[in-house]
């Protein structure tokens, strides 16, 4: 595979490696935490709002261990979905059926015969049907999207070829599992930052337009979900909106559930502006505005595998509150199965309990 992403083995699978030569700055981390706390302090004794309706799921996360499901049975998946139901979730978003850079595929594929394969999609899909979960199916995932789409030489044909690869994967999944899902998830993500070259976005636009219109032509009843990101939009909101309309203005997206990126180090003070961008993009494209509220925190990106842990409950409740205030119709999260695991780490159990108490308070 022609890419330069570092890879690290975990157990018997592969993930994107951390930065083994890097050193996380304790001073920078401390300062970020201070700014986050300052935003929460300024919010005062706020009344939490919003509730989750769905979570991303996966064979395994592409860049850390998480809660792997590579050998889950239907019964294992059903138990997981019942955990979700206990906190009110009825929607699951399957992140990807294959990853290009990892050389991994999670269903029996002829198209991707050179990839290492596990049979994960079928038992997951059967359990989702049994537990009446609304399932968005991700197909071919690309982690180094910009390189794959031809951003180095602005070659539009490479964006078209990338789209055709995802479409071919979808056709194969349709043949194997017709009627087994209700939605389609765009596994490859687009992100805006003020520093990014604007020439990137038309390539994403061609890619997303071609993929989504083909999905709709093949399965017009299937709803399409995207989870892109806008980071540091404050002071650049018009530019951020324009960038994402270039990416998605010609695409057929039913729901935007943008990553709020709080777990990845975005400034909590920027959250309302970031989400306002997506409210405006959704309105301009006719899509419904959701939000992907991240339930994690990355304290260390270095070493062979980065360190990741559940978020502070108050920070997460504030994220949901802002998303609800900005107008998100639904809130989903990345990986409730790990960061809200009832049998997980003490921090995961604490976050789950805080969320359950919040939901109970909504009914009073």
N, C-alpha and C positions, 0 to 999 in steps of 0.2 A: 504493500500500500504506500502510495506516494504522499507522505505527510511527515511532519517533523515533530509531532506531539510526543512528549515523553510518556512512556507506559510503565506501569508497575504491576506485578502479579500480587493478587490477594487470594488466599485460599487456592481455588482452582480456576479463577477467572482473572481478567485483566481490567485495570482501570487506568485512567489518565493519571500520570504521576504528578506529584507536587513539584516544588522547585528545590531539588536536592542541594543546590549550591547557594540557595538564598538563606537569609536570616531574618525572620520576622522581627520587626522593630517593636520592642516592648513600649517604647516611648510613643510611637505612632498609635499602637493599639490602645494604650492608656488614654491618649488624647481623643481618639474616636469614642471611646466609652464615656469620657467626660462630656463630650458634645451630645451624645445620645441621652445621657442622664439629664443634661441641662434642658433638652427639649421636653423630656418627661416632667421635669420639675416645673417648667413653664406651663405645661398642660394642667398642673395642679391635680385636684381630686376630681378628675373627669369621670363621667358616667360611661362605661364601656358600651359600645353598640356593635351590631353586626353578629353574624354567626356563620360558621362554615357549612357548605353543602357538599363539598367534594374534595378529593385528594388525588394527586399524582401517584401512580404505582409503577412498578418496573420489575424486570428480571433481576437487576441489581443497579445501583447508582453507577454512573459512568466514571466517577472520580473519588469514590470512597466505599467502604464496605456496606454500611447501612444495614438493611435486613434482607439479604438475598433470598430469592424465591426460585432459584434455578431448578430445584427438585421438589417444589410444592406439588402436592396432590390436589384434586378438586376439594377434598375435605379441608386441607390446609388453607386454601384460598377462601372457602366459605367461612372458616373461623375468623380469618382476617376481616372479611367484609362484615361479619357480625360485630367485630370490634368497632368498625366504622359506624355501623348503625347505632351503637350505644352512644355515640357523640353526635348523632343526627346527620351523618353523611349518606347521600343516596347516589352520588356520582363519582366515577373513577376515571382517571385519564391515564391510559397506558402510554408510558413515555416513548418507547421505541421498540419495534420488533427486530431491529438489527442496528448495529453501530458500525459505520464504515471504518473508523480509525481503530476500533478495538478488534475488528475482524470477527465479531460475534453475531450470531443470529439465534433467535429464540423461538423458532418454529422450523419444521422440516422443509427447507427451501431447496429447490433445484437451481433457481436463479443465483443464489448465494452459496453454491456448493463448496466453494473454497473457504468459507467461514467456518469456525467452530460452531456447532449447533447444539441447542437444548430444546426440548419440547415444553415450553412454558405458556405460550399463547393459548393453546387449546384448553388446558385445565383452568386457566384464569378465566377464559371466556365462558366456559360452562358454569363455573361458580358464580360469575357475575349474573348470568341468566337465572340461576337457581335462587340467588338472593335479590333479584330484581333491582340490580344496580344499573344506572345509565352509564354505558361504556363508550368513551372516546378512544379509538384505536390509533396509536402512533405507528408508523410503518418504518421507513428507512431514515435513520438518524445520522446527521453529519455534525460533528463537533467543531470542525475547523471550516465553518460555512463560507467565510469570506475567501479563503484560499481555493476552495472547491468551485466557487462561482466565478472565478477568474478576475478577482480584484487586482491582481498584480499586473495584468496586461489589458484589463477592461475588455476581455473577449466574451461577448454575449453568448457565443455558442457553447461556452462551458457552463453557463447558467442554465441553458436549455438542456444540455446533456445531464446535468445534475437533476433537473426536474424529471426527465425521462427515466432516470434510475429510480427515483422515488415512485413514480407512476407504475413502473414495472413491478416493483415490490407490492404495491397496492393491488394490482391485478392478480398477482399470485395469492395474496391473502384472501381476496374475494372468492377465488376459486376454491380455496380450502375451507373457508368459514363464512359462506353466504348467510346473511341475516344474523350474524353473531354479535353485532355491535350496532350502536345507534349514532355514533359520532366519529369524526376523523380529527386526529390531532396532528398539527404541523410540528414534527419533532425537531426540525432544524430551526434555531432561534435567530431573530434579528435584534440588535441592540443599538440604541442611539446614545452617544455621548458627544458633548460639544467638540471634542478633539478629533472625532472621526471624519475622514475625508468624505464629502458628500457624493463622490463618484461611486461609492459602495452601494448606495440605496437603489439606483435603477437596476442593478444586477439582482438584488433581492426581489425587486418588483417583478421582473420577468420570471424568476423562479416561482414565486408564490402565485402569480397569475396563472401560469401553466399548470401547476399542481392542482390548485383549487378548482379551476374550471373543468379539469379532467375528472376529478373526484365527483363533482356535481353531475357531469355528463354520465358517468358510470352508475352513480348512486344518488339520484336527485333528492332522495328522502333523508340522506345523511347530513347531519349538522357538522360544521367545521369550526374548530377551536384553535386559536393561536395564543401563545404566551410569550410575547416579545418583551422588551424592556426599554425604558427611557431612564437614563441616569443623569443626575445633575441638571435637570431641566430649568431650575430657577435661573432667571436671566436669559434663558434661551428657548422660551416656550414656543414661540412661533416657528422657530427653526426646527424644534423637535417634532411639532405637529407635521410640518411639511416633509420632514424626512420619513416619517412613518406613513404618510399618505403616498409618498413615492414607493414605499415598500408594499403597501397593501391597498392602495386606492383602486387598482384594477382587479384585485383578487376577490374571491367569493368567500368571505369569512363571516360566520354567523355570530361568533362570540369572541371577544378579546378578553383574556384573563392575564393581563400583564404581570410579570414578576415585579414585586415592589423592591427587590434587591436589598432589603434591610439585612438579611443574613449574610450578604456578600460585601457589606461595608458601605452601602449608600448612607447618606446623611439623613437621619430621621426628620430633620427640619425641612428637607426638600420633598418629603413624601407627598404632601398635598399638591404641590405643583406638578410632580411627576404623574400623579394619577389624573390630574385635570387634563393633562395632555391626552391621555387615553380616553377620557370622557369625550373630548372634542374629536379625536380620531374616530371613535365609535359612532358618534353622531353623524360625522361626515360620510362614513361608509355604510351606514344603516345597520351596523352590527350592534349587538347588545354588550354593554359594558360590565364586565366582571373584574375581579382582582385576584391575583395569586399572592396571598399573604404568607411570607416565608417564616416557618417556625424554627429556624436554626440560626446559628452564629458560627463563623469560621475564625477561631482564635489563632490559627497557625496554618499558613499555606505551604510551608516548606516540607522537606524530607520526602521520602518516596511516596507517601500518601498524606494528604493534608488532614489536619485535625478539624473535626466539626462536632457540634453539640447542640442540644435543644436551647431555644431562646429563653431569655428572661420573660416570665409571664406578663409582666406589666408592659414591656415593650411590644409584645405580640398583641395584647388587648388594645393598645394604642393604635397599632397598624390597622386592625379591623375597624376601629372607631373612625379613623380618618377615611378609610375606603368607603365605609357606609355614609359618611358625611358628604363625600364627593359625589356619591350617587351610584356606586357599584350595585348592580342588581343581585349578584351572587358573589360569594367569597369562597375560593378554593385555597388549598395549601400544597406545598411541596412536601410530600412524604409524611403524612400522618402516621403511617405504619411504623415509622422509626422514632420520630420526634414526639409523637403522642402515644407511644407504645405503653399499654397498661402494665406490661411486664418488663419494661425497659429500664434504662438507667434512672437513678433518683431524679435527675433533672427532667427526663421525659415524663415520669409519673407526676412530678410537680406541675409541669405545664398542662398535662391532661386534666389534672384535678382543678387547676385554676380555670381552665376553659369550661369544664363541666359546671363549676360554681357560677361562672358568668352566664351560661345558658339557662341555668335554673333561675337566676335573677331576672332574666328576660320575661319569664312567665308570671312573675309576681305583680 
